[in-house]
Amino acid sequence: MNDEKSHWLTRPATIRKLWWGFSVVLALTVAAQFFIYVKGYFGVDGWFGFGAVFGFFSCLAMVLVAKALGVVLKRNEDYYPAGDDDV
Amino acid sequence: MFDVLPPAIVMVAGAILIGLLRGHWRTLFVLGTPLLTLWAIWQIPDGVVATVNFLDYPIEPIEGSPLRRLFATIFALMAFGGGLYAFRQAKWYELSAAMIYAAGAIGVSFAGDLITFFLYWELMALFSTVVVWCGGTPGARAAGIRYAIMHLLGGVILKVGIEGVAIHTGSIDVQPMLANNFDTWMILIGVLINAAAPPVSAWLSDAYPESSPTGSVFLSAFTTKTAVLALILLFPGEPVLVGIGLFMVMYGIIYALLENDVRRILAYSVVNQVGFMVCAVGIGTQMALNGAAAHAFAHILYKALLFMSAGAVIYRTGFSKCTDLGGLFRTMPITAVCGIIGALAISGFPLTSGFTTKTMISQAAADNGLVFVYFMLAAASAGVFLHAGIKFPWFVFFQKDSGLRPKDAPWNMAAAMVLLSALCILLGVFPELLYRFLPYPVDYVPYTAGKVLFYLQLLLFSGLAFFLLLPLMKRTLTISLDTDWMWRVLLNRIARAIYTTVASIGIALQTRIGESLDALRKRAGGHFGTGLSRAGVFARAWSIGTTALWIAVLLTAYVLFYLV
């Protein structure tokens, strides 16, 4: 049990390293645009780092919209009575 | 009558044998039937194979075309994959029902006329309901009934449209049409209900997660994708589909982000993915229709793979909520790796089947100058990675240590997952394998350095957004209201209100009538009764004289009336 708890993937040191690795990869995908031409179909999507910015902010927007809608839409999970009465 | 073996009939026959046989023979037929069907599918030439006359209508039970064969092929492949995944765990009636359900989908694929189309369509509705019921819980029973009502209702609407088209045009051919009159609108609505389009998308996320761990694998594959095929055959280029598709895409993402149940997350992402295809059908160019067909093919594989991964987890742990799960990568590595491959594929990562198919749809939007559609689809691609690509594997296999140490998936489940994972990667690395079977010649190069880089940026920065926003995505023990609230709660309340009103009116009436009757009885009793103190008028013993007098009076009156 003990060595399971300290599975290498869950150690803080590993997670720190993973974040570093991830950040480097992120930086590389943007930097690569210096060398690789990204064809923009509508102008803006060919701008430097457009994919990165667009991806990040559309996700941010979607999470926030979901969060806002959640205020209205979320209910306790037993909101609908389970079983036969509820058809 | 037929020069070829009808694939759907082959499959139905196999399904019946699955019910009749036991042991290894049953296994043989679970695995063999889809393969035999696959063979039959590839025997079907282009064009109408046979025509039967029924009530003056030319019935064309089998019509071949590359598009139809493509869909039938993936349905048969999926039946095989699902059978492999399920044959040791699922009940025989679930397997049998799932095979007939698949047969319905294959039947629709080859239907040359609307009557055949409708019959197979209903066959799917009936047997998919059985698959939902095989969940075996009271929740599954109730969800199955709701599911059946929705699909039978959709069937009625479809039928109304088909009757209208048959009468007004005189043709029952399955052929492209536009939603420009009542009949075609009815057909479109009937088909869209099966595609889980708004406002009834909720049936999907309501029913699929209630089925058994094996059942949801079958359910994820057939109904919605048959609807996509029907849209390609009947409504290519129907403009209204673009908007509907985009709505579905966003709806799926938002609801999946709010969801806690693993299979419900995947169910919402079915709606999301079908939205891509519906949108593509709406664009309607050759590139778009190719994209819709290719994406449907790829989607069936990776979505089934995701449901398999989730199903294996539920089968082993009994839990299906993100809040209960986590950290399972330790003891379920195969399930985790296959789940991650499915998640990457659905997100459209380069080298997976999602990339080589979904980008065709974006390309079609770009080629047609649809700016808004293009950027919505790009945002949605990022969103898919967010809600399915990372959220699913993260909350199930990583996240926190739930303390669960289940065994990995049983060997047959693992084999099915490995098979589908391999196909997801195969189609991602060698897209030509799929492209050559698409309905139109493919003039599309998925792997250009620029495109790959653009999508890598898009996806990886979505990943960054996910991990930065994790605090906002803390799972809660909640469900989210959807339009099904209207029929599960509002309709219920209205029905109850009507019932209470009618009941109270009834009670009031009853009291009033009772009172009136009572009064009448009392009054009558006054005349007829032989009461204690004094008998009623008609109950008294009259003296002879009085009686004679009364008779005389009456007779006089009678004579008088007679004479006058």
Interface residues (C-beta under 8 A of the other chain):
Chain A: E4 K5 H7 L9 T10 F22 V25 L26 T29 V30 A32 Q33 I36 Y37 V38 K39 Y41 F42 D45 G49 F50 G51 A52 V53 F54 G55 F56 S58 C59 L60 A61 M62 V63 L64 V65 A66 K67 L69 G70 V72 L73 K74 R75 N76 E77 Y79 Y80 A82 G83 D84 D86 V87
Chain B: P138 G139 R141 A142 I145 R146 M250 I253 I254 Y255 L257 L258 N260 G327 F329 R330 A366 V371 Y374 F375 A378 A379 A382 G383 L386 F398 D401 R405 T448 A449 G450 K451 L453 F454 Y455 L456 Q457 L458 L459 L460 F461 S462 G463 L464 A465 F466 L469 L472 M473 T476 L477 T478 I479 S480 L481 D482 R488 V489
